[in-house]
Amino acid sequence: MKIIRSLVIGLSVAGTLMAADSEPATILPAPTNVVVQATVSELASGYAAAVSQMSLKSLVIFFQGDGKVVSVRGIRSAKALGGVLLVTFSSGDMLAINAERIVLITDGTRSPQG
């Protein structure tokens, strides 16, 4: 009986030590989509705040327009006017984008899927 108990304890300790020697597994969380109910004017204000904190040199805004996703670059500033994001370009031209049509605001390293 003592021999069996010693074997069981020995095997469990050996298993624990072998598991401790292996490298820890890297666990990455699955991507999560978050849906937040907000008014269009809140969206526009949030987008304007985000643009003001990003580097304008590489800033790209993607929005849904006429059945396809369109990108705009060369942005100097953006401000919210109700539910619209008013984008001013380096050339001085302006573009009003409905905040609900914005797909992605990025530093140029990403693009929308699809």
C-alpha positions as a LaTeX table, in Angstrom:
\begin{tabular}{lrrr}
\hline
Residue & $x$ (\AA) & $y$ (\AA) & $z$ (\AA) \\
\hline
Met1 & 0.00 & 0.00 & 0.00 \\
Lys2 & 2.88 & 2.36 & 0.83 \\
Ile3 & 4.51 & 1.56 & $-2.50$ \\
Ile4 & 1.34 & 2.44 & $-4.44$ \\
Arg5 & 0.88 & 5.67 & $-2.46$ \\
Ser6 & 4.55 & 6.58 & $-3.10$ \\
Leu7 & 4.14 & 5.89 & $-6.82$ \\
Val8 & 0.99 & 8.03 & $-7.08$ \\
Ile9 & 2.61 & 10.91 & $-5.19$ \\
Gly10 & 5.82 & 10.60 & $-7.20$ \\
Leu11 & 3.99 & 10.61 & $-10.54$ \\
Ser12 & 1.85 & 13.61 & $-9.59$ \\
Val13 & 4.93 & 15.56 & $-8.45$ \\
Ala14 & 6.81 & 14.62 & $-11.64$ \\
Gly15 & 3.85 & 15.71 & $-13.76$ \\
Thr16 & 3.69 & 19.03 & $-11.94$ \\
Leu17 & 7.41 & 19.63 & $-12.40$ \\
Met18 & 7.28 & 18.76 & $-16.09$ \\
Ala19 & 4.36 & 21.15 & $-16.61$ \\
Ala20 & 6.26 & 23.91 & $-14.82$ \\
Asp21 & 9.22 & 23.56 & $-17.21$ \\
Ser22 & 7.18 & 24.19 & $-20.35$ \\
Glu23 & 6.71 & 27.74 & $-21.66$ \\
Pro24 & 3.45 & 29.44 & $-20.73$ \\
Ala25 & 0.92 & 29.54 & $-23.54$ \\
Thr26 & 0.09 & 32.95 & $-24.94$ \\
Ile27 & $-3.63$ & 33.54 & $-24.77$ \\
Leu28 & $-5.10$ & 36.17 & $-27.06$ \\
Pro29 & $-8.67$ & 37.32 & $-26.50$ \\
Ala30 & $-11.07$ & 36.95 & $-29.39$ \\
Pro31 & $-11.98$ & 40.20 & $-31.15$ \\
Thr32 & $-15.16$ & 41.72 & $-29.81$ \\
Asn33 & $-17.58$ & 44.00 & $-31.58$ \\
Val34 & $-19.18$ & 46.51 & $-29.27$ \\
Val35 & $-22.48$ & 48.12 & $-30.22$ \\
Val36 & $-23.23$ & 51.35 & $-28.40$ \\
Gln37 & $-26.52$ & 53.16 & $-28.77$ \\
Ala38 & $-25.80$ & 56.85 & $-29.37$ \\
Thr39 & $-27.34$ & 59.75 & $-31.17$ \\
Val40 & $-25.78$ & 60.84 & $-34.44$ \\
Ser41 & $-24.60$ & 64.11 & $-32.88$ \\
Glu42 & $-22.80$ & 62.13 & $-30.13$ \\
Leu43 & $-21.11$ & 60.03 & $-32.83$ \\
Ala44 & $-19.97$ & 63.14 & $-34.69$ \\
Ser45 & $-18.63$ & 64.70 & $-31.47$ \\
Gly46 & $-16.76$ & 61.51 & $-30.60$ \\
Tyr47 & $-15.25$ & 61.28 & $-34.08$ \\
Ala48 & $-14.14$ & 64.94 & $-33.95$ \\
Ala49 & $-12.53$ & 64.32 & $-30.55$ \\
Ala50 & $-10.73$ & 61.25 & $-31.90$ \\
Val51 & $-9.43$ & 63.11 & $-34.96$ \\
Ser52 & $-8.09$ & 65.92 & $-32.79$ \\
Gln53 & $-5.92$ & 63.43 & $-30.87$ \\
Met54 & $-4.51$ & 61.63 & $-33.92$ \\
Ser55 & $-1.57$ & 62.54 & $-36.13$ \\
Leu56 & $-3.10$ & 64.38 & $-39.09$ \\
Lys57 & $-0.16$ & 63.48 & $-41.34$ \\
Ser58 & $-1.32$ & 59.89 & $-41.82$ \\
Leu59 & $-5.00$ & 60.19 & $-40.83$ \\
Val60 & $-7.50$ & 58.39 & $-43.06$ \\
Ile61 & $-11.29$ & 58.42 & $-42.72$ \\
Phe62 & $-13.27$ & 55.67 & $-44.44$ \\
Phe63 & $-16.99$ & 56.19 & $-44.99$ \\
Gln64 & $-19.82$ & 54.46 & $-46.83$ \\
Gly65 & $-20.77$ & 56.34 & $-49.97$ \\
Asp66 & $-22.93$ & 55.23 & $-52.90$ \\
Gly67 & $-22.56$ & 51.51 & $-52.26$ \\
Lys68 & $-18.80$ & 51.48 & $-51.71$ \\
Val69 & $-16.35$ & 52.47 & $-48.99$ \\
Val70 & $-14.51$ & 55.71 & $-49.78$ \\
Ser71 & $-11.32$ & 56.93 & $-48.11$ \\
Val72 & $-10.30$ & 60.54 & $-47.53$ \\
Arg73 & $-6.78$ & 61.71 & $-46.74$ \\
Gly74 & $-4.97$ & 65.04 & $-46.42$ \\
Ile75 & $-7.13$ & 66.10 & $-43.49$ \\
Arg76 & $-6.25$ & 69.30 & $-41.63$ \\
Ser77 & $-9.11$ & 69.32 & $-39.11$ \\
Ala78 & $-12.54$ & 67.93 & $-38.31$ \\
Lys79 & $-15.36$ & 69.29 & $-36.20$ \\
Ala80 & $-18.84$ & 68.13 & $-35.33$ \\
Leu81 & $-21.87$ & 70.05 & $-36.53$ \\
Gly82 & $-24.92$ & 68.20 & $-35.25$ \\
Gly83 & $-24.78$ & 64.72 & $-36.77$ \\
Val84 & $-22.22$ & 65.69 & $-39.38$ \\
Leu85 & $-18.43$ & 65.58 & $-39.27$ \\
Leu86 & $-17.10$ & 68.60 & $-41.17$ \\
Val87 & $-13.67$ & 67.70 & $-42.54$ \\
Thr88 & $-11.30$ & 70.44 & $-43.71$ \\
Phe89 & $-8.53$ & 69.35 & $-46.05$ \\
Ser90 & $-5.01$ & 70.75 & $-46.36$ \\
Ser91 & $-6.10$ & 72.52 & $-49.55$ \\
Gly92 & $-8.87$ & 74.34 & $-47.64$ \\
Asp93 & $-11.68$ & 72.34 & $-49.23$ \\
Met94 & $-14.35$ & 70.93 & $-46.91$ \\
Leu95 & $-16.41$ & 67.76 & $-46.87$ \\
Ala96 & $-19.45$ & 67.07 & $-44.68$ \\
Ile97 & $-19.83$ & 63.39 & $-43.75$ \\
Asn98 & $-22.89$ & 61.98 & $-42.02$ \\
Ala99 & $-21.48$ & 60.44 & $-38.82$ \\
Glu100 & $-23.56$ & 57.30 & $-39.33$ \\
Arg101 & $-21.76$ & 56.63 & $-42.64$ \\
Ile102 & $-18.25$ & 56.61 & $-41.09$ \\
Val103 & $-16.77$ & 53.12 & $-41.17$ \\
Leu104 & $-13.25$ & 53.67 & $-39.77$ \\
Ile105 & $-10.92$ & 56.44 & $-38.64$ \\
Thr106 & $-7.30$ & 55.28 & $-38.63$ \\
Asp107 & $-3.67$ & 56.37 & $-38.70$ \\
Gly108 & $-3.31$ & 54.74 & $-42.10$ \\
Thr109 & $-2.13$ & 51.34 & $-40.86$ \\
Arg110 & $-5.57$ & 49.71 & $-41.14$ \\
Ser111 & $-8.33$ & 49.49 & $-43.68$ \\
Pro112 & $-11.92$ & 48.29 & $-43.35$ \\
Gln113 & $-12.58$ & 44.64 & $-44.09$ \\
Gly114 & $-14.76$ & 44.10 & $-47.13$ \\
\hline
\end{tabular}
